[in-house]
Amino acid sequence: MNDKGEQFAFIHANAGRVPVTKLIKMTSVSRSGYYKWVANKGGNVQDLKDEELLQYIIKIFDEHKGTYGRKRIKMALWDDFRMTVNEKRISRIMRKYGLQCKIRRKRFKNRPQPHGDIPNILNRNFKALKPGIKFAIDITYIAVKKGSHRWVYVCAIKDLFNQEIVGYSLGTSQGMGLVYRALGELKKCGFAKGAILHSDQGFQFTNPRYKKRLIDMGLTQSMSRRGNCWDNACIENFFGHLKCEMPHFDQPKTVHDIQNAVESFIYYYNYKRIQTKLKMSPVKYRKQAA
């Protein structure tokens, strides 16, 4: 296959199954020469270039069950394939081929009310300069579709340095045991003495036993203003991703199924899911910062 025309024809015949970049390497012709050949034949060069990139986008889109939008796909293209692609081009190709990210849209009402004797030390300063100094904790619930229980409750603790979930627990009751198990996981991970643990004003976090547990652990309690979701938006953000994205990975129905699905999603969130601000997964960011 020494003739350039034959090589161009070979690339064109296989371009739908194999990326053009790989096909070019198998021949002695140049990429620009191939696209010029396509244009002379009356083909649409832009469509060919889009279809070549589309294969990589689809691979990332499918791997993350349709939960990645243009920003994370751009990061994943670089992270996985060392490809630098403009966000606008990714967005255009996704629209062109009907790839739509599953995006959640939430609106919170701001209710600036006083919160009692526990200060809002965090005060929406969600940045931390190193691991183990600032955390946020909260509880959410997931509906059970089969079985005698109505809900599975999830208590999660996030490290604000890298957005990693460093402690969590699951159960069919939202009593203090749920919170204590999550605190136990946090203790295993370790933290700086006097580290801040921020929460909303849920009954678990205003409980005197919870306050004493934090003092015994060497943690500093911080609490949101009453009814103000934005004060704890950092952990609310994780629960939003959990409820929006997890169903695209799994469709759990029983308590056991939900527990397995949540554990799998938290592993994915910590180890694989790119954070747009970090440009990588939380665990990878922590390891690089060490």
LUMTILUM-91624 format. One record per residue (C-alpha): residue in one letter; x, y, z. Coordinates in steps of 0.1 Angstrom, whole numbers, padded with zeros to 4 digits, always signed. Layout:
LUMTILUM-91624
AXYZ ...
This chain:
LUMTILUM-91624
M+0000+0000+0000 N+0026+0025-0012 D+0003+0046-0033 K-0010+0077-0014 G-0044+0074-0029 E-0047+0038-0016 Q-0036+0049+0019 F-0061+0078+0019 A-0089+0053+0008 F-0078+0029+0035 I-0081+0056+0062 H-0114+0067+0049 A-0128+0032+0048 N-0119+0026+0085 A-0124+0061+0099 G-0158+0051+0113 R-0144+0024+0135 V-0109+0035+0143 P-0097+0070+0152 V-0081+0088+0123 T-0050+0096+0144 K-0043+0058+0148 L-0049+0051+0111 I-0025+0079+0101 K+0002+0063+0122 M-0003+0030+0103 T+0004+0048+0070 S+0030+0072+0055 V+0006+0101+0048 S-0001+0131+0069 R-0033+0141+0087 S-0036+0174+0068 G-0030+0155+0035 Y-0058+0131+0043 Y-0083+0159+0051 K-0073+0177+0019 W-0079+0145+0000 V-0114+0142+0016 A-0122+0178+0007 N-0112+0172-0029 K-0135+0142-0030 G-0164+0164-0019 G-0165+0152+0017 N-0171+0173+0048 V-0138+0176+0066 Q-0154+0191+0097 D-0178+0162+0100 L-0148+0138+0099 K-0130+0157+0126 D-0161+0158+0147 E-0167+0120+0143 E-0131+0113+0153 L-0134+0133+0185 L-0169+0119+0191 Q-0155+0084+0197 Y-0134+0097+0227 I-0163+0118+0240 I-0187+0088+0238 K-0162+0066+0257 I-0160+0091+0285 F-0198+0099+0284 D-0207+0062+0287 E-0181+0054+0314 H-0197+0081+0336 K-0232+0071+0327 G-0240+0104+0310 T-0233+0125+0341 Y-0203+0143+0326 G-0209+0177+0309 R-0185+0196+0287 K-0162+0208+0315 R-0155+0173+0330 I-0153+0158+0295 K-0126+0184+0286 M-0106+0174+0317 A-0111+0137+0311 L-0099+0140+0275 W-0067+0155+0288 D-0065+0131+0318 D-0071+0099+0298 F-0059+0107+0263 R-0037+0138+0266 M-0060+0156+0242 T-0065+0194+0245 V-0100+0203+0232 N-0119+0236+0235 E-0151+0234+0257 K-0171+0251+0230 R-0162+0224+0205 I-0171+0196+0230 S-0205+0213+0236 R-0211+0217+0199 I-0204+0180+0192 M-0225+0169+0221 R-0255+0189+0208 K-0248+0177+0173 Y-0250+0140+0182 G-0276+0143+0209 L-0254+0137+0240 Q-0271+0155+0269 C-0257+0156+0304 K-0281+0148+0333 I-0279+0181+0351 R-0296+0189+0383 R-0309+0224+0390 K-0315+0234+0426 R-0326+0267+0441 F-0322+0275+0478 K-0340+0302+0497 N-0318+0324+0518 R-0332+0329+0553 P-0307+0348+0574 Q-0319+0339+0609 P-0300+0336+0642 H-0290+0301+0652 G-0284+0300+0690 D-0253+0294+0711 I-0231+0275+0685 P-0212+0300+0663 N-0210+0297+0625 I-0172+0295+0625 L-0170+0283+0589 N-0191+0312+0577 R-0192+0299+0541 N-0154+0298+0539 F-0153+0265+0522 K-0116+0266+0513 A-0090+0246+0533 L-0052+0249+0528 K-0045+0213+0538 P-0064+0181+0546 G-0079+0174+0580 I-0087+0210+0591 K-0122+0217+0578 F-0151+0193+0575 A-0188+0194+0568 I-0214+0168+0579 D-0250+0163+0571 I-0277+0136+0566 T-0299+0128+0536 Y-0323+0100+0527 I-0331+0078+0498 A-0365+0062+0492 V-0368+0024+0495 K-0390+0009+0468 K-0391-0027+0480 G-0394-0039+0516 S-0408-0028+0549 H-0386+0003+0554 R-0394+0036+0538 W-0360+0053+0537 V-0322+0046+0539 Y-0304+0075+0556 V-0269+0086+0546 C-0247+0105+0570 A-0216+0118+0552 I-0185+0139+0562 K-0166+0158+0536 D-0131+0172+0538 L-0132+0207+0524 F-0095+0205+0512 N-0102+0181+0484 Q-0140+0175+0486 E-0133+0139+0496 I-0159+0119+0516 V-0138+0108+0545 G-0165+0093+0566 Y-0200+0080+0561 S-0226+0056+0575 L-0259+0042+0563 G-0290+0030+0581 T-0328+0028+0582 S-0329+0051+0612 Q-0316+0087+0614 G-0309+0084+0652 M-0276+0094+0668 G-0261+0060+0660 L-0260+0070+0624 V-0240+0101+0632 Y-0216+0083+0656 R-0207+0057+0631 A-0198+0084+0606 L-0177+0102+0633 G-0160+0068+0639 E-0149+0067+0603 L-0136+0102+0605 K-0116+0093+0635 K-0099+0065+0616 C-0089+0089+0588 G-0074+0113+0613 F-0075+0151+0615 A-0058+0181+0630 K-0065+0189+0666 G-0092+0215+0668 A-0104+0209+0632 I-0137+0224+0624 L-0168+0202+0618 H-0196+0222+0603 S-0233+0211+0602 D-0268+0225+0599 Q-0292+0227+0628 G-0306+0192+0625 F-0317+0176+0658 Q-0287+0152+0657 F-0263+0181+0656 T-0279+0202+0684 N-0280+0171+0707 P-0259+0176+0738 R-0244+0141+0734 Y-0232+0151+0699 K-0216+0183+0712 K-0198+0163+0739 R-0186+0137+0714 L-0170+0164+0693 I-0153+0179+0724 D-0140+0144+0733 M-0127+0139+0698 G-0109+0173+0698 L-0132+0188+0671 T-0145+0224+0670 Q-0182+0226+0663 S-0196+0251+0638 M-0232+0254+0628 S-0252+0270+0600 R-0278+0297+0606 R-0313+0283+0610 G-0330+0273+0577 N-0300+0286+0556 C-0290+0258+0532 W-0262+0279+0517 D-0242+0279+0549 N-0237+0241+0545 A-0238+0241+0506 C-0205+0222+0504 I-0220+0189+0517 E-0254+0196+0502 N-0236+0197+0469 F-0224+0161+0474 F-0259+0149+0482 G-0271+0166+0450 H-0246+0146+0430 L-0255+0114+0448 K-0292+0117+0441 C-0288+0129+0406 E-0260+0107+0393 M-0263+0075+0412 P-0295+0064+0394 H-0276+0064+0361 F-0251+0038+0376 D-0276+0017+0394 Q-0314+0013+0401 P-0315+0001+0437 K-0348-0009+0452 T-0342-0027+0485 V-0323-0015+0516 H-0294-0038+0508 D-0293-0026+0471 I-0293+0010+0481 Q-0265+0005+0507 N-0244-0012+0480 A-0252+0015+0454 V-0243+0044+0478 E-0210+0028+0488 S-0201+0022+0451 F-0210+0058+0442 I-0189+0072+0471 Y-0159+0052+0459 Y-0165+0065+0424 Y-0169+0101+0437 N-0137+0099+0457 Y-0114+0080+0433 K-0127+0085+0397 R-0151+0115+0393 I-0133+0147+0382 Q-0140+0177+0403 T-0141+0208+0381 K-0123+0230+0406 L-0096+0204+0412 K-0094+0192+0376 M-0090+0156+0390 S-0106+0133+0415 P-0104+0141+0452 V-0081+0113+0461 K-0057+0120+0432 Y-0056+0157+0443 R-0048+0148+0479 K-0020+0124+0468 Q-0005+0150+0445 A-0006+0176+0472 A+0011+0154+0498 
